[in-house]
Amino acid sequence: FTNANTCAYKDYQDAAFWFRGLPEYAKILKEGSVEVVNIANNHTHDYMSQGYDDTLENLTKEEIHYFGYDNVLIKDVKGIKIGLLGFNELGINEVGTNSIDFKREVKKSIEDIKDNVDLIIVSFHWGEENTILPNYNQISLARTAVDAGADLILGHHSHVIQGIENYKGKHIIYSLGNFVYGGKYSLTDDGHSFIYQEKFTFNNGNLTNNSPKIIPVRISTDPDKNDFRPILLQAEEENEAREKLLSRSIGLKYLANKMSITDIHTIIEARDKMYENKNIEIDIPNIVKNNMSNDKDLVNLNDFIPDLKIDCAYAKSDNFTGKKLYYNNMPYLRLGTAEKLKVANEKAKEYGYRLKVWDAYRPPEIQWLMWNIWPDPNYIASPLKNYSHHNRGIAVDVTLIDDDGKELPMPSKFDDFSAKANRNYAFATNEEKNNSLLLEKIMYESGFQGIQSEWWHFVDTDYSQYNIIDIEKIHFGKMLGIVP
């Protein structure tokens, strides 16, 4: 399957951005094992209806199936009926579409066929050229398609790699980049692209598993100019392309969370800086659910300590940055540290209280974002040096709560970067001072140590044995072929 971003037409018009290939080029597609093409894009009508009709005729002549616009294709593969739909958000001749009406059309088209097929693949020609992130409308449109019944979304038009999203167990590939591209001789985005494969498994007619595979390519055998002959990438350049796709997939998660484009680019750049830093080591541990694993593995505190109160401050905007920094609640800790926190919570219950957690593991790219906002090493550990213990999954920001979930009075609020947050703040009330001392006692007895400037911050005393964690490689690594 490919997106035929041109038309197969004999006449020629000397005009930029009028794309066409000779009719006999359809034979090249056939010889290249292309079985199906999407024709819903902004160039199949470059030569008006005659060019469009000739394109369909030439594809049919070579027994290449097509779909898009009003052409719905249903193919039977090994007894599985696959429905293919193609949509062009830019409209025929790029006149545009009404976003509300277009979304309704997409939803209805999927719903009209879903009872008659086993698998639905939707191809979108959408968005803006040469942008590494989709826009909010594309995210909404793709998710609408999945909600309506689509099993796979494939995107085109940006000419560069964009991220992959797993939404409700379905994969959305916002842009595959180019493949065979005759638009210009220079290479955009290093000429990197990828072939996407997905294996679908059916049991008794029901889809039970979908396994993606990424195959990085460059659209030219020449790394300096476009010779229109794609090749598979090898070694360092292959890894570079996979990391690029990883960073953009991460950026996509934050975009869906309404983070600003500027902050997302900071996050993407921060990942490059992290791997360029020769003074740190980076771990990619497993995420586990029990204590029968390695102390260096990660656990989700919601599962590991069910009666712990989790209120991730950076998963909402009520924090010192005024921004929502996490795309979800991220209450992860190293297993060894989580075991100590479980002990601390039990100790708190002996006094009639429980622990409330504001922050635990923090992605290192978010550390950069925080540092850019508040570059004070007294409160934000510098990623220019050794990052934060939060980035290692061995630090927690906690307080005490009563049986009703109400926080005990403390010398300051969380994220108060004034003298009030200091453990020796002289003007705290006796109640505030006693509560903070009790919290300190509980945490110290459980294997943690504090820092002077923040009464809420505690670090595993075994901190020296832990490295920085790249949790995104845990989430995306296997799919992108970055980790085994």
C-alpha positions, 0 to 999 in steps of 0.5 A: 500500500502507498499514497499516490501523490501524483497522477498518471497522465500523458500531457505535461504542464510547465507549472510548479507543483503540478505533479504527474507521472507518465502512464507507464509508471504505473507498471513500475508500481506493479513491479515494485509489489505495490498492490493498493494506492490511496488517491485521495490527496492534493495532486491527483486532480492537478490535471483536472478530471481528465488526469484523474480519470486517466490515473484510475484507468492506468492503475486498473490496467496494471491491476493495482487497486485504489481507494479514496474519496468516494472509492471504498475498497474492500479486499479479502485477505486470507478470509479477512475482509479489509476495508480501505478508506481515503480522505483528503483534508485539503480538498480537491485542488486544495480548496479546503474542507469544512472541518466539522463537515469533514469529520462527520463525513469520515465518521459516517464513512467508517460506520457505513462499512464497519459491519461488513468488514473485519478490519478498517484502514484509513488513509488521511492526506492532511496537515501542513508540509515540513512540520514534525508535529501534527495539529490539534485538528489532525489529532481530533480527526484521527481519534474520531476515526478510531472511535468510529471503528478504524483499526489503523490510521496512516497519514501523509502530506507533511513530507517529514516523519511525524510521531506515532500514537497508540490510541485505544490500542490502535496505531495512528501514524501521523506522517510516514514521510516521503518514499519515492519523491521527485519534488526536489533534489535536496533532502528535507529532514536528512531524507529520513522516512520509514516503511510501516508494517503491522501484523494483525492476528484474528481468532475466530474472526475477532482481532486479538493483536496488532503488532507494528514494525518500523523499517527506517529508510532514506529516500535517496542512495545519496545522503547529500542529494535526492536521487529518487531511489530509497534505501534501507538505513543501516547502523548509526543512521538507522538508530538516528532515524528511530530516535527521531521518530521516538522524540516526535512520538513523545512530542505528540503525547504532549501536544495532545495534552495541549502543551505549547509548541515551544515547550514541546521543541524544548523537550525534543531538544532536551532528549538530544542533550541527555544522550550527548551528556557523557557524565550520566548513564541512562537506564531502560528498566522494566515496569513490573507489578510485584516485589519479586523483581529487580530493585532497579525495575519500576513500579506504578505506585497506584498498583504497588501501594493502593492506599497511598494518595496520589496527586501528581502536581505536574499532571495539572497546572497548579504548580510553580510553572503554571503549566501541565507538564506531564501528559498523565499521572506518572507515579512511578518509582524504582522497586527498591525505593517503592518498598521503602515508601510502602514502609513509610506509609505503614509507619504513617498509619501508626500515627493515624495518617497516610502519605500523599505523593505530589511527585515521584519519577520525573522524565529527564526532558521535563527537568530541562523544561523546569530548569528553563523556567526556574534556573535556581539549583537551590530548588531545581536540580540542574540538568546541565550537571547531574539532573535530579534524583526524581529523574532516577525514580528514587525521590518523592515529594510527599506530605501527611494526610488524615483519614479524610484525605485532608493535608496536615498543616505544614510550614508552606505549600508544596512548590513554595520556593521561599524561606517557608519551605526550609526545614529550619524555618523559624516562623512556622507554628508549633503545629506546622513544625511538629507535623513536618518533623513527624514526616521527616521522622517517618521518612528517615526511619524508612530509608530516606533522607531530606534536603534542607530547602524543601520539607516535602522532598525525600531521596532514597539513601541508596541513591548512588546505585541508580542511573537516569531513567528514560521511561519513554524508551520503555513505552515506545522502545519495542515498537520502534525497535530501539530496545529488544 
